[in-house]
Amino acid sequence: MNAPVVIAEKKGQAYWLTLNRPERQNAVNWDVFPALEQGLATAQADPDIRAIVLTGAGDKYFCVGGELGFDEARSRTGLAPDYLTHPLVRLYQAVEKCSLPLIARVNGHCMAPGLNLLAMCDLAIAAETALIAAPEAKVGLFPMLGLGYLHRLMPRRHLLELVLTGEALKAEQALTLGLLNRGVPAGDLDAAVDSLVAKLAANSPEALRRGKHAFRAMDDMTLEQCFAQGVSAVSLLLLTEDFREGARAFAEKRKPDWPARKTVP
């Protein structure tokens, strides 16, 4: 029986999705994207889960590429995939609707489609040994499907240098350019991820859900539209049981006992 391309497992209050193609340096193929999409749905349907962790199998590679042979064969047919049915775009659309914080645990080198997966996550922690690159131009491609996210993370000139040269960044450089929240020694990676999950789980699940929605909605808004969105969002948040419990706990000088997290339909 073939091993799953993505291993999905519950670890405490986190749902881990592990790219499981170590023999191919965790390179993605078109089976990986729907498996990740299903993993997002499963995590959101479990009220105990408070964050999703995306990582790669082993300790050397997060994800370092895609199936060039498959793409070359498709190229010879003269048929390009329609964006509405492209599996990576469908994954992105699921990420945009995801109500849980999504953490990239960058356990090793992260390149090409791996960088797209890193960029789509809300938060990212990397081992200091990881190299991060967009080398597509070296093989006649370009990171077209990751640009939308990368534009929102990196300064313009540094992003252009990254994608035009294809040269790799060290984790320390990626941190200064906004691709990572932090870089840690490889041996401390799990502890850093667990600590981040614990911090997220300590907060109101309803506030995080609604806050993520508002944050993404404001990406393409004018400042005036952001004001309107913010007023509407906070007004609704004030009506939630999470807010009432948080206010009571603050007044009583205790930790909040949050209501069960609401799951997506």
C-alpha positions as CSV (number, residue, x, y, z in Angstrom):
1,M,0.0,0.0,0.0
2,N,1.4,3.4,-1.0
3,A,2.2,5.9,1.8
4,P,-0.1,9.0,1.9
5,V,1.4,12.0,0.3
6,V,0.3,14.0,3.3
7,I,0.2,12.7,6.9
8,A,-2.6,14.3,8.9
9,E,-2.5,13.9,12.7
10,K,-3.9,15.5,15.8
11,K,-1.3,16.6,18.3
12,G,-2.9,18.2,21.3
13,Q,-4.7,21.3,20.1
14,A,-2.9,21.4,16.8
15,Y,-3.6,19.5,13.6
16,W,-0.4,18.7,11.8
17,L,-0.2,18.2,8.0
18,T,3.1,16.7,7.0
19,L,4.3,16.5,3.4
20,N,5.3,12.9,3.1
21,R,7.5,12.4,0.1
22,P,11.0,12.4,1.7
23,E,12.4,10.3,-1.2
24,R,11.6,13.3,-3.4
25,Q,12.7,15.9,-0.9
26,N,9.0,16.5,-0.2
27,A,8.4,17.8,-3.7
28,V,4.7,18.4,-4.4
29,N,2.6,16.8,-7.1
30,W,-1.0,17.4,-7.9
31,D,-2.1,14.9,-5.3
32,V,-0.6,16.9,-2.5
33,F,-2.8,20.0,-2.9
34,P,-6.2,18.3,-2.5
35,A,-4.8,16.3,0.4
36,L,-3.8,19.6,2.1
37,E,-7.2,21.1,1.3
38,Q,-8.9,18.1,2.9
39,G,-6.7,18.5,5.9
40,L,-7.8,22.1,6.4
41,A,-11.4,21.0,6.3
42,T,-10.9,18.2,8.8
43,A,-9.1,20.5,11.2
44,Q,-11.8,23.1,11.1
45,A,-14.5,20.5,11.7
46,D,-12.8,19.5,15.0
47,P,-13.8,21.9,17.9
48,D,-10.7,20.9,19.9
49,I,-8.2,22.1,17.2
50,R,-6.9,25.6,17.6
51,A,-4.2,25.8,15.0
52,I,-2.9,23.9,11.9
53,V,0.8,23.2,11.5
54,L,2.2,22.5,8.0
55,T,5.6,20.8,7.7
56,G,7.7,18.3,5.8
57,A,8.8,14.8,6.6
58,G,12.3,14.4,8.0
59,D,14.7,17.1,9.2
60,K,16.3,18.3,5.9
61,Y,13.5,19.4,3.5
62,F,10.3,21.3,4.0
63,C,9.5,21.1,0.3
64,V,12.0,21.8,-2.5
65,G,10.0,21.6,-5.7
66,G,7.4,20.1,-7.9
67,E,7.1,17.5,-10.6
68,L,8.9,19.0,-13.6
69,G,8.5,15.8,-15.6
70,F,4.7,16.0,-15.2
71,D,4.7,19.6,-16.2
72,E,7.0,19.0,-19.2
73,A,4.6,16.2,-20.4
74,R,1.7,18.5,-20.1
75,S,3.6,21.2,-21.9
76,R,4.0,19.0,-25.0
77,T,0.2,18.7,-25.2
78,G,-0.1,22.5,-25.6
79,L,-2.8,22.5,-22.9
80,A,-2.4,24.8,-19.8
81,P,-4.6,24.2,-16.7
82,D,-7.5,26.6,-16.2
83,Y,-6.9,28.6,-13.0
84,L,-10.4,27.8,-11.8
85,T,-9.5,24.1,-11.6
86,H,-5.8,24.4,-10.7
87,P,-5.3,22.4,-7.5
88,L,-2.9,24.9,-6.0
89,V,-5.4,27.7,-6.6
90,R,-8.1,25.6,-5.0
91,L,-5.9,25.1,-2.0
92,Y,-5.2,28.9,-1.8
93,Q,-9.0,29.5,-1.9
94,A,-9.4,27.1,1.0
95,V,-6.6,28.8,2.9
96,E,-8.3,32.2,2.4
97,K,-11.5,30.8,4.1
98,C,-9.7,28.9,6.8
99,S,-10.8,30.0,10.3
100,L,-7.8,28.6,12.1
101,P,-4.3,30.1,12.3
102,L,-2.0,28.2,9.9
103,I,1.6,27.8,10.9
104,A,4.5,26.8,8.6
105,R,7.0,24.7,10.5
106,V,9.9,25.0,8.1
107,N,12.0,22.1,9.1
108,G,14.4,22.3,6.2
109,H,15.1,23.7,2.7
110,C,12.0,25.5,1.2
111,M,12.1,26.2,-2.5
112,A,9.8,26.7,-5.5
113,P,6.3,25.4,-4.6
114,G,7.6,25.0,-1.1
115,L,8.0,28.8,-0.9
116,N,4.3,29.1,-2.1
117,L,3.2,26.9,0.8
118,L,5.3,28.9,3.2
119,A,3.9,32.2,1.9
120,M,0.2,31.2,2.2
121,C,0.6,30.4,5.9
122,D,-0.3,33.0,8.5
123,L,2.8,32.4,10.6
124,A,6.1,30.8,10.0
125,I,9.0,29.4,12.1
126,A,12.1,27.9,10.4
127,A,15.1,26.0,11.4
128,E,18.2,28.2,11.1
129,T,19.7,25.6,8.7
130,A,16.9,26.1,6.1
131,L,17.5,27.7,2.8
132,I,14.6,29.5,1.1
133,A,14.5,30.2,-2.6
134,A,12.4,30.8,-5.7
135,P,14.6,29.1,-8.4
136,E,12.0,28.6,-11.1
137,A,13.6,31.0,-13.6
138,K,16.6,28.6,-13.7
139,V,14.4,26.0,-15.4
140,G,12.3,28.3,-17.6
141,L,9.5,28.9,-15.1
142,F,8.5,31.7,-12.7
143,P,6.8,31.6,-9.3
144,M,3.6,33.0,-10.8
145,L,1.2,31.2,-8.3
146,G,3.1,32.4,-5.3
147,L,3.5,36.1,-6.3
148,G,0.2,37.2,-4.8
149,Y,1.2,36.1,-1.3
150,L,4.9,37.1,-1.7
151,H,3.9,40.6,-2.7
152,R,2.1,41.0,0.6
153,L,5.1,39.7,2.6
154,M,8.3,41.1,1.1
155,P,9.7,44.5,0.1
156,R,9.4,45.0,-3.6
157,R,13.1,45.1,-4.6
158,H,14.0,42.2,-2.4
159,L,11.2,40.1,-3.8
160,L,12.3,41.0,-7.4
161,E,15.9,40.0,-6.5
162,L,14.6,36.7,-5.0
163,V,12.5,35.7,-8.0
164,L,14.7,37.1,-10.8
165,T,18.0,35.6,-9.6
166,G,16.7,32.4,-8.1
167,E,19.4,32.6,-5.4
168,A,18.7,31.2,-2.0
169,L,18.2,33.1,1.3
170,K,19.4,31.9,4.6
171,A,16.7,31.7,7.3
172,E,18.2,34.8,9.0
173,Q,17.8,36.8,5.8
174,A,14.3,35.5,5.2
175,L,13.4,36.6,8.7
176,T,14.6,40.2,8.1
177,L,12.6,40.3,4.8
178,G,9.3,39.3,6.4
179,L,9.0,35.7,5.2
180,L,9.4,34.3,8.7
181,N,8.3,35.1,12.3
182,R,11.5,33.6,13.7
183,G,14.4,31.3,12.9
184,V,15.5,28.9,15.7
185,P,18.1,26.2,16.0
186,A,16.8,23.0,14.4
187,G,16.7,21.2,17.8
188,D,14.4,24.0,19.2
189,L,12.0,24.0,16.3
190,D,9.3,21.8,17.8
191,A,9.5,23.6,21.1
192,A,9.0,26.9,19.3
193,V,6.1,25.7,17.3
194,D,4.5,24.2,20.4
195,S,4.9,27.5,22.3
196,L,3.3,29.4,19.5
197,V,0.3,26.9,19.4
198,A,-0.1,27.3,23.1
199,K,-0.2,31.1,22.9
200,L,-2.8,30.9,20.1
201,A,-4.9,28.4,22.1
202,A,-4.9,30.6,25.2
203,N,-6.8,33.3,23.3
204,S,-10.4,33.6,22.3
205,P,-11.1,31.2,19.4
206,E,-14.0,33.5,18.2
207,A,-11.7,36.6,18.3
208,L,-9.1,34.8,16.3
209,R,-11.6,33.5,13.7
210,R,-13.3,36.9,13.2
211,G,-9.9,38.7,13.4
212,K,-8.4,36.5,10.6
213,H,-11.4,37.2,8.5
214,A,-11.2,41.0,9.0
215,F,-7.4,41.0,8.4
216,R,-7.7,39.2,5.1
217,A,-10.7,41.3,4.0
218,M,-8.7,44.5,4.6
219,D,-5.9,43.4,2.2
220,D,-7.4,45.2,-0.8
221,M,-9.4,47.9,1.0
222,T,-8.8,51.6,1.1
223,L,-8.2,53.1,4.6
224,E,-11.8,54.4,4.8
225,Q,-13.1,50.9,3.9
226,C,-10.8,49.4,6.6
227,F,-12.4,51.8,9.1
228,A,-15.9,50.6,8.1
229,Q,-14.9,47.0,8.1
230,G,-13.2,47.4,11.6
231,V,-16.2,49.1,13.2
232,S,-18.6,46.4,11.8
233,A,-16.4,43.5,12.9
234,V,-15.7,44.8,16.4
235,S,-19.4,45.6,16.9
236,L,-20.3,42.0,16.1
237,L,-17.5,40.7,18.3
238,L,-18.8,42.6,21.3
239,L,-22.0,40.5,21.0
240,T,-20.2,37.2,21.4
241,E,-20.1,34.9,24.4
242,D,-16.3,34.9,24.1
243,F,-16.1,38.7,24.7
244,R,-18.5,38.4,27.7
245,E,-16.4,35.6,29.2
246,G,-13.1,37.5,28.5
247,A,-14.5,40.6,30.2
248,R,-15.7,38.6,33.2
249,A,-12.3,36.9,33.5
250,F,-10.5,40.1,33.3
251,A,-12.6,41.7,36.1
252,E,-12.2,38.6,38.2
253,K,-8.5,38.3,37.6
254,R,-8.6,34.8,36.3
255,K,-7.9,33.0,33.0
256,P,-10.9,32.9,30.6
257,D,-12.8,29.6,30.2
258,W,-13.6,30.0,26.5
259,P,-16.7,28.5,25.0
260,A,-16.1,25.6,22.6
261,R,-14.7,26.7,19.3
262,K,-17.3,27.0,16.6
263,T,-16.6,24.8,13.6
264,V,-17.1,25.5,10.0
265,P,-20.2,24.0,8.3
